[in-house]
Amino acid sequence: MIYDRIENAEIYFKACKGMSRALKFYREKCSPGIECGKYRIGAGIFAIVQEYESKDRSDGFFEVHRKYVDIQIVIKGTELAGIANLKDCRTIQKYDSEKDFHKLEGGNDIITLKKGFFAVFFPQDAHMPGVKSGTNKEKIKKVVFKLPV
């Protein structure tokens, strides 16, 4: 997992193939007014822009992906994301290869995703995005880049 400020992203380009293309798209296209939806970037990379209300931690679950690396960047709002190593989690829903989605539960640490920060989740990085950061739920707008492993 990588968690850092956007201005430091270039440091990680060699560690995460396709990240430079994703960050270029983010910098050129991801203003708060960008439409929600799926955007094809090229070389198997795509972006999913989504808007949702943050949730209580008790309503969250961990997920991992085998075929894609996730780069998550909040465009508007602040959310918490639970993080854990895949080996420290238990399966609660069998891996769906068509959706590249494995639902898990387990212990975790927390990071804060807000404007100016990003997180990269590799296949061994279980993550629980979308958790409210304070006492009230908040509207979040986020882009998730999917980079082929």
C-alpha positions in Angstrom: 0.0 0.0 0.0 1.1 3.5 -0.7 -0.4 6.6 1.1 0.9 10.0 0.4 0.3 13.5 -0.9 -0.5 14.0 -4.6 2.6 16.2 -5.0 4.8 13.2 -4.1 3.2 10.8 -6.6 6.1 10.8 -9.1 8.2 9.1 -6.5 6.1 5.9 -6.9 5.8 5.8 -10.8 8.4 3.0 -11.1 6.7 0.9 -8.3 3.3 1.2 -9.9 3.1 0.7 -13.7 0.5 3.0 -15.2 0.4 5.4 -12.3 1.8 8.3 -14.4 -1.1 7.9 -16.9 -3.7 7.8 -14.0 -2.2 11.0 -12.4 -2.1 12.8 -15.7 -5.9 12.1 -16.1 -6.5 13.2 -12.6 -4.7 16.5 -13.0 -6.3 17.3 -16.4 -9.9 16.0 -15.9 -10.8 15.5 -12.2 -12.3 18.8 -11.1 -15.3 18.7 -8.8 -17.6 19.1 -11.8 -16.5 15.9 -13.5 -19.4 13.6 -14.4 -19.7 10.3 -12.5 -19.0 7.2 -14.7 -16.3 5.0 -16.2 -13.5 6.6 -18.2 -11.1 4.5 -20.4 -7.6 5.9 -20.2 -5.6 3.3 -22.3 -3.2 0.4 -21.8 -6.0 -1.4 -19.8 -6.3 1.5 -17.3 -9.7 3.0 -16.5 -11.1 5.4 -14.0 -14.3 5.2 -12.1 -15.7 8.6 -10.8 -18.3 8.0 -8.1 -20.3 10.0 -5.7 -21.8 8.6 -2.5 -22.5 9.2 1.2 -19.9 8.1 3.7 -21.0 5.3 6.0 -20.6 4.1 9.5 -17.6 1.8 10.1 -20.0 -0.9 11.2 -21.6 -0.9 7.7 -18.2 -1.3 6.0 -16.3 -4.3 4.8 -12.9 -5.0 3.4 -12.3 -5.8 -0.2 -9.3 -6.9 -2.4 -8.8 -7.2 -6.1 -6.5 -9.7 -7.9 -6.5 -8.3 -11.4 -6.2 -4.6 -10.7 -4.3 -2.2 -8.5 -6.6 0.6 -7.1 -5.5 4.2 -6.9 -8.1 6.1 -4.9 -8.2 9.9 -4.8 -11.0 11.9 -3.1 -12.1 14.9 -5.2 -14.5 16.3 -2.7 -15.1 15.5 1.0 -13.1 13.4 3.5 -13.4 9.7 4.3 -11.6 7.1 6.3 -10.4 3.9 4.8 -9.6 0.8 6.8 -6.5 -1.0 5.7 -5.2 -4.5 6.5 -3.0 -7.2 4.9 -5.0 -9.8 3.1 -3.4 -12.5 5.3 -5.0 -10.9 8.4 -8.5 -11.1 7.0 -11.2 -13.7 6.7 -13.4 -14.4 3.6 -17.1 -13.4 4.0 -17.9 -13.7 0.3 -16.1 -15.9 -2.2 -13.9 -14.2 -4.8 -15.8 -13.1 -7.9 -13.4 -13.3 -10.8 -15.8 -11.6 -13.2 -16.1 -8.5 -10.9 -12.5 -8.9 -9.5 -14.0 -8.5 -6.0 -13.3 -10.4 -2.8 -15.3 -9.4 0.3 -13.5 -9.8 3.7 -13.5 -9.0 7.4 -10.7 -8.5 9.8 -8.6 -6.2 11.9 -7.3 -3.0 10.5 -5.7 0.4 10.7 -7.2 3.6 9.4 -6.0 6.3 6.9 -7.7 9.5 6.0 -8.4 10.2 2.3 -9.1 13.8 1.5 -8.3 16.3 -1.2 -4.6 16.4 -1.9 -3.9 12.7 -0.8 -4.0 9.4 -2.6 -3.8 5.7 -1.7 -2.6 2.8 -3.8 -4.0 -0.6 -2.9 -2.2 -3.7 -4.3 -3.7 -7.2 -4.4 -2.4 -8.0 -0.9 -3.9 -4.8 0.5 -7.4 -5.2 1.9 -9.2 -1.9 2.1 -12.5 -0.6 3.5 -13.2 2.7 1.8 -16.0 5.2 2.3 -16.1 5.3 6.1 -17.3 8.6 7.7 -14.5 10.7 9.2 -16.5 12.4 11.9 -19.8 12.0 13.6 -21.9 12.9 10.5 -22.1 11.2 7.1 -20.7 13.3 4.3 -21.1 13.4 0.5 -17.9 12.1 -1.1 -16.8 12.4 -4.7 -13.8 10.2 -5.6 -12.0 8.7 -8.5 -10.7 5.1 -8.4 -8.2 4.2 -11.0 -7.9 0.5 -12.0 -4.5 -0.5 -13.2 -3.9 -4.0 -14.5 -1.6 -6.1 -12.3 
